């Protein structure tokens, strides 16, 4: 799995150019050190409580990257449940279940 890496130097440069949180008054190494510590705390919080983090940080973006899941109900290939995402707004997605089974149809 590949996760994009941060270009810390570019981020530091932007923070200094914008003088975000007075970063323009600090050295690049000081800003980079603070940025690194801050990003590490974010990663720790995600690792500690991933469910909370996903639910509280723009979950609609998370949903847009999920495939439409198919859950197997039995070992028989003709028996499955497909979950179809209907809405991907800022609130949790609305889903509909589509069951396919000759046994259920009877």
C-alpha positions as CSV (number, residue, x, y, z in Angstrom):
1,X,0.0,0.0,0.0
2,X,1.3,3.4,-0.9
3,X,0.4,6.6,1.1
4,X,1.5,9.9,-0.4
5,X,4.4,11.5,1.5
6,X,4.4,15.1,2.6
7,X,6.8,17.5,1.0
8,X,7.7,19.2,4.4
9,X,10.0,21.8,2.8
10,X,7.2,22.9,0.5
11,X,4.7,23.1,3.3
12,X,7.1,25.0,5.5
13,X,7.8,27.4,2.7
14,X,4.1,28.0,2.2
15,X,3.5,28.5,5.9
16,X,6.3,31.0,6.1
17,X,5.1,32.9,2.9
18,X,1.6,33.1,4.3
19,X,2.9,33.9,7.8
20,X,0.5,31.3,9.2
21,X,0.7,31.3,13.0
22,X,3.7,33.7,12.7
23,X,5.8,31.1,10.8
24,X,7.3,33.9,8.8
25,X,9.1,35.1,11.9
26,X,10.7,31.7,12.6
27,X,13.5,29.7,10.9
28,X,12.5,27.0,8.4
29,X,14.0,24.3,10.7
30,X,11.8,25.5,13.7
31,X,8.7,25.4,11.5
32,X,9.6,22.0,10.1
33,X,10.2,20.6,13.6
34,X,6.8,21.8,14.8
35,X,5.1,20.6,11.6
36,X,6.7,17.1,12.0
37,X,5.6,16.9,15.7
38,X,2.1,18.0,14.8
39,X,1.7,15.5,11.9
40,X,3.0,12.7,14.2
41,X,0.3,13.5,16.7
42,X,-2.3,13.3,14.0
43,X,-1.0,9.9,12.9
44,X,-1.1,8.7,16.6
45,X,-4.7,9.9,17.0
46,X,-5.7,8.0,13.9
47,X,-3.9,4.8,15.1
48,X,-5.5,5.2,18.6
49,X,-9.1,5.8,17.5
50,X,-9.5,5.2,13.8
51,X,-13.3,5.0,14.0
52,X,-13.6,8.3,15.8
53,X,-11.1,10.0,13.5
54,X,-12.9,8.9,10.3
55,X,-16.3,9.9,11.6
56,X,-15.1,13.3,12.7
57,X,-13.0,14.3,9.7
58,X,-14.8,14.7,6.5
59,X,-16.3,11.2,6.2
60,X,-17.8,12.0,2.8
61,X,-14.2,12.0,1.3
62,X,-13.6,8.6,2.9
63,X,-16.8,7.2,1.4
64,X,-15.9,8.3,-2.1
65,X,-12.9,6.0,-2.0
66,X,-14.8,2.9,-0.9
67,X,-15.8,0.4,-3.6
68,X,-19.4,-1.0,-3.6
69,X,-19.0,-3.9,-1.3
70,X,-20.4,-7.4,-1.9
71,X,-20.9,-9.6,1.1
72,X,-21.2,-13.3,0.7
73,X,-24.0,-14.9,2.7
74,X,-23.3,-18.5,2.0
75,X,-20.7,-20.5,0.1
76,X,-23.1,-20.9,-2.9
77,X,-22.0,-18.4,-5.6
78,X,-25.6,-17.6,-6.4
79,X,-26.2,-16.2,-2.9
80,X,-24.9,-12.8,-2.1
81,X,-25.8,-9.3,-0.9
82,X,-24.6,-6.3,-2.7
83,X,-24.6,-2.9,-1.0
84,X,-25.2,0.1,-3.3
85,X,-24.3,3.6,-2.1
86,X,-27.1,6.0,-3.0
87,X,-25.9,9.3,-1.5
88,X,-22.4,10.5,-0.7
89,X,-23.2,13.8,0.9
90,X,-21.6,15.1,4.2
91,X,-24.0,13.0,6.2
92,X,-23.4,9.2,6.3
93,X,-24.2,7.6,3.0
94,X,-27.6,6.1,2.4
95,X,-27.4,2.5,1.2
96,X,-29.8,-0.1,-0.3
97,X,-29.3,-3.8,-0.1
98,X,-29.9,-6.0,-3.1
99,X,-30.2,-9.7,-2.3
100,X,-29.7,-12.3,-5.0
101,X,-30.6,-15.8,-4.2
102,X,-32.7,-18.5,-5.8
103,X,-33.5,-19.8,-2.3
104,X,-34.9,-16.4,-1.2
105,X,-36.9,-15.9,-4.4
106,X,-39.0,-19.1,-3.6
